[in-house]
Amino acid sequence: MVAEVRENDVDILNFLFLKLSRLDPNIGSNYSSLQMSVSKDVDTNLFESFIIRCLNSVDPQFFDNKFLYHVSNLAFEDFQSIPRDRQNEVHFHKFLQIWAHITEYYEDVLNRDLNKMSDCCVNISKLFDNNDSGEMAKVLFIILNLAIQSSNNFSFLTDDIPPNHEDVFQKWLQRLFAIPKYEHVQKDECDMMNGEMSISKAIEFEFDNQRMKKHFHYIKKQCYSLSKSNMELETKLKELYAIKDENKRLSELNSDLARQYEWEKKKRMEADKSYKDIFDEYEEEIQRSKKFEIENKLLSEKLDQKNDELENCKSLIVDLRFEITHYKKIYDESITDGAVSSSNLNDSGKVQIGGGERLSDSVLRGVTSMLANTENEQPHSSSSINSFQSPTTVRNKEAMNLSLILEKNNLKCLVICINLILKLMNKK
């Protein structure tokens, strides 16, 4: 039966609110707020007030004045300032009083024992802690059955049932109509003498005691259930606090990692910039190195060329020296024959190197002096000498002049070569 209600308990709960609100037109003003909050969390005070007004509409004498006064004081109590556990205790106490009146009404007026129906047992923990719509629907079904069985004036509550709720609605009513009758204990009219309690009174007290024990055990079970639920909630609360602390720690760790990431990112950017600068410098060095290699290659080629020229000049100098030696020998032999005075030539061979004067300059000056001496040979002396020289001497003299002309030309070539060599040496 309970499973059948839970299939669509929210829709059925809305339907029951609508049906029971027809017991009193004044209840309808509160129904709209209840209907809007069914899908969320039903206000517990409003739900209890709705039950009380429905029961008062069925029977104005359902509750005594003392209970109504106590309930009215509870209704105006500031529940927001009361701790959550204390609020539940107030709701439990209030609902147990209402439930006791409902049970007594079933027993005294309808002659039915509601406690013998297992489907009519209400789980208070689910009702108030979880706002369970199935438990609320169960309570409203019991109140609706109470109204229908108390008077035919409330038969309209069974009219106009929607097809989608009719099956569950009829099964609940059939189940409630089948509630076992309440067994009354017959009173014994024979009272004991001397103020002693009669047997019927004792049996009645014993029955009340058993009924109270039954209620006590039922409430005890509810307390055990609530205690167990409370322990589970405390465990979950501790777990939630642990999760909260872990989330806080992870959040701080995440913040530290984010800052470290930003720092590492900044350092990486600086390193990339430095690497780029170094790479650019490296590229420039490579370009300069290539340029130097090209220049070095060109200079090496020029150096090889100059070396070749120098070798050629050295060979030429050797040849010229050989020629000079050869012609000098001829010249010396001619002078030995007595035709020409070699005093000028000897003077030219006595050219000395002054202080700080280079050897190359001395050689040039010596060669130039020899050329000058050769050019300054006095041709008229030969004519004066020819008058008293022999023909052989004259021929030797002419041969010597020819040799001097050739030697002069060779010396000019030597001067040119020496100048070229000196230029090459100065460049190096």
C-alpha positions in Angstrom: 0.0 0.0 0.0 2.8 2.4 0.9 4.6 1.6 -2.4 1.4 2.5 -4.3 1.3 5.9 -2.7 4.9 6.6 -3.5 4.5 6.1 -7.2 3.0 9.6 -7.6 2.9 10.8 -3.9 3.4 14.5 -4.8 0.4 14.6 -7.2 -1.7 12.7 -4.6 -0.6 15.0 -1.8 -1.7 18.0 -3.9 -5.1 16.3 -4.6 -5.6 15.6 -0.8 -4.8 19.2 0.1 -7.4 20.3 -2.5 -10.0 17.8 -1.2 -9.6 18.5 2.5 -9.6 22.3 2.0 -13.3 21.9 1.0 -14.1 21.0 4.6 -14.0 24.7 5.5 -13.9 27.7 3.1 -11.5 29.4 5.4 -9.0 26.7 4.9 -8.7 27.5 1.1 -6.7 30.6 1.9 -3.9 28.5 3.3 -4.1 25.8 0.7 -2.5 27.9 -2.1 0.7 28.4 -0.1 0.8 24.7 0.8 0.3 23.6 -2.8 3.1 25.9 -4.0 5.5 24.4 -1.4 4.7 20.7 -2.0 7.3 20.3 -4.7 9.9 21.9 -2.4 9.7 22.0 1.5 6.3 22.2 3.1 6.3 24.5 6.1 5.8 22.3 9.1 3.8 24.8 11.1 1.5 25.4 8.2 1.0 21.6 7.7 0.1 21.1 11.4 -2.2 24.1 11.3 -3.9 22.7 8.2 -4.5 19.3 10.0 -5.9 21.0 13.1 -8.3 23.1 11.1 -9.5 20.1 9.1 -10.2 18.1 12.3 -12.0 21.0 13.9 -14.1 21.3 10.7 -15.1 17.6 11.1 -15.9 18.0 14.8 -15.7 21.3 16.6 -15.2 19.4 19.9 -12.3 17.4 18.5 -9.7 19.3 20.5 -10.2 20.7 24.0 -9.6 24.3 24.8 -6.4 23.6 26.7 -4.8 21.9 23.7 -5.9 24.7 21.3 -4.4 27.3 23.7 -1.2 25.4 23.9 -1.0 25.1 20.1 -1.8 28.7 19.5 1.2 29.7 21.8 3.4 27.3 19.8 2.3 28.8 16.5 3.6 32.3 17.5 6.9 31.0 18.9 9.9 32.3 17.1 11.3 29.1 15.5 14.1 30.9 13.7 15.8 31.7 17.1 15.4 28.1 18.3 18.1 25.5 17.5 17.3 23.0 14.8 17.1 20.1 17.3 14.8 22.0 19.6 12.5 22.8 16.7 12.2 19.1 15.9 11.4 18.4 19.5 8.6 21.0 19.5 7.2 19.6 16.2 7.4 16.0 17.5 5.6 16.9 20.7 2.9 18.8 18.9 2.3 16.1 16.3 2.2 13.4 18.9 -0.6 15.3 20.7 -2.5 15.6 17.5 -2.0 11.9 16.7 -3.2 10.9 20.2 -6.4 12.9 19.6 -6.8 11.2 16.2 -6.3 7.7 17.7 -8.7 8.4 20.5 -11.3 9.7 18.1 -11.0 6.5 16.0 -11.4 4.5 19.2 -14.1 6.4 21.0 -16.2 7.7 18.2 -15.6 5.4 15.2 -14.9 2.4 17.4 -11.8 1.5 15.4 -8.3 0.6 16.6 -5.9 2.6 14.4 -2.9 1.1 16.2 -3.6 -2.4 14.7 -3.0 -1.1 11.2 0.7 -1.3 10.2 0.0 0.9 7.1 -1.2 3.6 9.4 2.0 3.9 11.4 3.6 7.3 10.7 7.4 7.8 10.6 7.8 11.1 12.4 11.4 11.4 11.5 10.6 11.2 7.7 7.7 13.5 8.2 9.5 16.4 9.8 13.2 15.9 9.1 12.8 15.1 5.4 9.4 16.5 4.7 8.5 13.2 3.1 5.4 13.7 0.9 4.5 10.0 1.3 4.1 10.3 5.0 2.1 13.5 4.6 -0.2 11.8 2.2 -0.7 8.9 4.7 -1.7 11.4 7.4 -4.2 13.2 5.1 -5.7 9.9 4.0 -6.4 8.9 7.7 -8.0 12.4 8.3 -10.1 12.1 5.1 -11.3 8.6 6.2 -12.1 10.0 9.7 -14.3 12.7 8.1 -16.1 10.3 5.8 -16.9 7.8 8.5 -17.8 10.4 11.1 -20.7 11.9 9.1 -22.5 11.5 5.7 -22.2 15.2 5.3 -18.6 14.7 4.1 -19.4 12.2 1.4 -18.5 14.8 -1.2 -14.9 14.1 -0.4 -15.1 10.9 -2.4 -16.5 12.6 -5.5 -14.7 13.8 -8.6 -11.6 11.7 -8.2 -9.3 11.9 -11.2 -8.7 8.7 -13.1 -5.0 8.7 -12.5 -5.6 8.8 -8.7 -8.7 6.7 -8.5 -6.9 3.3 -8.1 -4.7 4.4 -5.2 -7.5 6.5 -3.6 -9.9 3.6 -3.6 -7.3 1.1 -2.2 -6.5 3.4 0.6 -10.2 3.9 1.5 -10.9 0.2 1.4 -7.9 -0.4 3.6 -9.0 2.3 6.1 -12.6 1.0 6.1 -11.2 -2.4 7.1 -9.6 -1.1 10.3 -10.3 -3.6 13.1 -12.9 -2.6 15.7 -11.7 -1.3 19.0 -12.3 -3.8 21.8 -14.0 -2.2 24.8 -13.7 -3.8 28.2 -17.1 -4.2 29.9 -17.3 -2.5 33.3 -18.3 -4.6 36.3 -21.0 -2.9 38.1 -20.1 -4.6 41.4 -17.9 -2.3 43.3 -15.6 -3.4 46.1 -16.5 -2.4 49.6 -14.4 0.0 51.7 -13.4 2.1 48.8 -11.5 -0.6 47.0 -11.3 -0.5 43.2 -13.8 -2.5 41.3 -12.7 -5.3 39.0 -14.0 -3.5 35.9 -12.1 -0.4 36.9 -8.9 -2.4 37.4 -9.3 -4.0 34.0 -9.9 -0.6 32.5 -6.7 0.8 34.1 -4.8 -2.3 33.0 -6.1 -1.8 29.4 -5.1 1.8 29.5 -1.7 0.8 30.9 -1.2 -1.7 28.0 -2.3 0.9 25.5 0.1 3.4 27.0 2.9 0.8 27.0 2.1 0.2 23.3 2.4 3.9 22.6 5.5 4.1 24.8 7.2 1.3 22.8 6.1 2.9 19.6 7.5 6.3 20.7 10.6 4.5 22.0 11.2 3.0 18.5 10.8 6.4 17.0 13.3 7.7 19.5 15.7 5.0 18.6 15.2 5.7 14.9 15.7 9.4 15.5 18.8 8.7 17.6 20.2 6.5 14.8 19.4 9.2 12.2 21.0 11.8 14.4 24.2 9.8 14.7 24.2 9.3 10.9 23.7 13.0 10.4 26.5 13.8 12.9 28.8 11.4 11.0 27.9 13.0 7.7 28.4 16.5 9.3 31.9 15.5 10.4 32.6 14.2 6.9 31.3 17.4 5.4 33.5 19.5 7.7 36.5 17.3 6.7 35.6 17.8 3.1 35.3 21.5 3.7 38.8 21.6 5.4 40.2 19.5 2.5 38.6 21.9 0.0 40.1 24.8 1.8 43.5 23.2 1.8 43.2 22.3 -1.9 42.1 25.8 -2.6 45.2 27.3 -0.9 47.4 24.7 -2.7 45.8 25.7 -6.0 46.5 29.3 -5.2 50.1 28.6 -4.4 50.4 26.5 -7.6 48.8 29.3 -9.6 51.3 31.9 -8.2 54.2 29.5 -8.8 53.0 28.9 -12.4 52.9 32.7 -13.0 56.4 33.0 -11.6 57.7 30.1 -13.7 56.0 31.6 -16.7 57.6 34.9 -16.1 61.0 33.3 -15.7 60.5 31.2 -18.8 59.7 34.4 -20.8 62.8 36.1 -19.5 64.8 32.9 -20.4 63.3 32.8 -23.9 64.2 36.5 -24.4 67.8 35.9 -23.2 68.0 32.8 -25.4 66.8 34.9 -28.4 69.3 37.6 -27.7 72.1 35.1 -27.4 70.9 33.3 -30.6 70.9 36.6 -32.4 74.4 37.4 -31.2 75.4 33.9 -32.3 74.0 34.4 -35.8 75.8 37.7 -36.0 79.1 36.0 -34.9 78.5 33.3 -37.6 78.0 36.0 -40.2 81.1 37.8 -39.1 83.0 34.5 -39.0 81.9 33.7 -42.6 82.9 37.2 -43.6 86.3 36.8 -42.0 86.7 33.4 -43.6 86.0 35.0 -47.0 88.4 37.8 -46.3 91.0 35.4 -45.0 90.7 33.3 -48.1 91.1 36.3 -50.3 94.1 37.5 -48.3 95.5 34.0 -48.5 95.2 34.0 -52.2 96.8 37.4 -52.4 99.6 36.2 -50.1 100.2 33.2 -52.3 100.2 35.5 -55.3 102.7 37.8 -53.6 104.8 34.9 -52.5 104.9 33.7 -56.1 105.9 37.2 -57.2 108.5 37.3 -54.5 110.0 34.0 -55.6 110.1 35.3 -59.2 111.8 38.5 -58.0 114.3 36.5 -56.0 115.0 34.4 -59.1 115.4 37.6 -61.1 117.7 39.0 -58.4 119.8 35.9 -58.6 120.0 36.2 -62.4 120.8 39.9 -62.2 123.5 39.3 -59.6 124.9 36.7 -61.9 124.8 39.1 -64.8 126.3 41.9 -62.7 129.1 39.7 -61.6 129.7 38.6 -65.2 129.7 42.1 -66.6 131.7 43.4 -63.6 134.3 40.8 -64.3 134.5 41.9 -67.9 134.7 45.5 -66.8 137.4 44.7 -64.3 139.4 42.9 -67.0 139.0 45.9 -69.3 140.2 48.3 -66.6 143.2 46.0 -66.0 144.2 46.4 -69.6 144.8 50.1 -68.7 142.2 51.8 -70.9 139.9 53.2 -68.2 140.6 54.5 -64.6 138.5 52.6 -62.1 138.8 55.2 -59.4 135.2 56.3 -59.8 134.0 52.8 -59.8 136.1 52.0 -56.7 134.7 55.2 -55.1 131.2 54.0 -55.8 132.1 50.7 -54.1 133.0 52.5 -51.0 129.5 53.8 -50.3 128.9 53.5 -46.6 125.7 53.1 -44.7 125.0 56.1 -42.5 123.5 56.0 -39.0 120.0 54.7 -39.2 120.1 54.3 -43.0 118.4 51.2 -44.4 120.4 48.6 -46.4 118.0 48.9 -49.3 118.6 52.6 -49.6 122.3 52.1 -49.5 122.1 49.5 -52.3 120.0 51.8 -54.4 122.4 54.7 -53.8 125.3 52.5 -54.6 123.8 51.3 -57.9 122.8 54.8 -58.8 126.3 56.1 -58.1 127.7 53.4 -60.4 125.3 54.4 -63.1 126.3 58.1 -62.7 129.9 57.2 -62.8 129.4 55.3 -66.0 127.4 58.1 -67.6 130.0 60.7 -66.5 132.8 58.9 -68.4 134.5 61.7 -70.3 134.4 60.7 -74.0 136.8 63.5 -74.9 139.6 61.9 -72.9 139.6 59.1 -75.3 140.3 61.4 -78.2 143.1 62.9 -76.3 144.4 59.6 -75.3 143.8 58.1 -78.8 146.5 60.3 -80.1 149.2 58.4 -78.3 147.4 54.9 -77.7 147.8 51.9 -80.0 145.1 50.5 -82.2 144.7 47.6 -80.0 144.1 49.8 -77.0 141.5 51.7 -79.0 139.6 48.6 -79.8 139.7 47.5 -76.2 138.4 50.9 -75.3 135.4 50.7 -77.6 134.7 47.2 -76.4 134.8 48.5 -72.8 132.4 51.3 -73.7 129.9 48.8 -75.2 130.2 46.7 -72.1 129.5 49.8 -69.9 126.4 50.6 -71.9 125.2 47.0 -71.4 126.0 47.1 -67.8 124.2 50.4 -67.5 121.1 48.9 -68.9 121.4 45.9 -66.6 121.9 48.1 -63.6 118.7 50.1 -64.5 116.8 46.8 -64.6 118.3 45.9 -61.3 117.2 49.2 -59.8 113.6 48.6 -61.1 113.6 45.1 -59.5 115.0 46.3 -56.3 112.3 49.1 -56.1 109.7 46.4 -56.7 111.1 44.2 -54.0 111.2 47.1 -51.6 107.5 48.0 -52.3 106.5 44.4 -51.7 108.5 44.3 -48.5 106.9 47.5 -47.3 103.4 46.2 -48.0 104.1 43.1 -45.8 
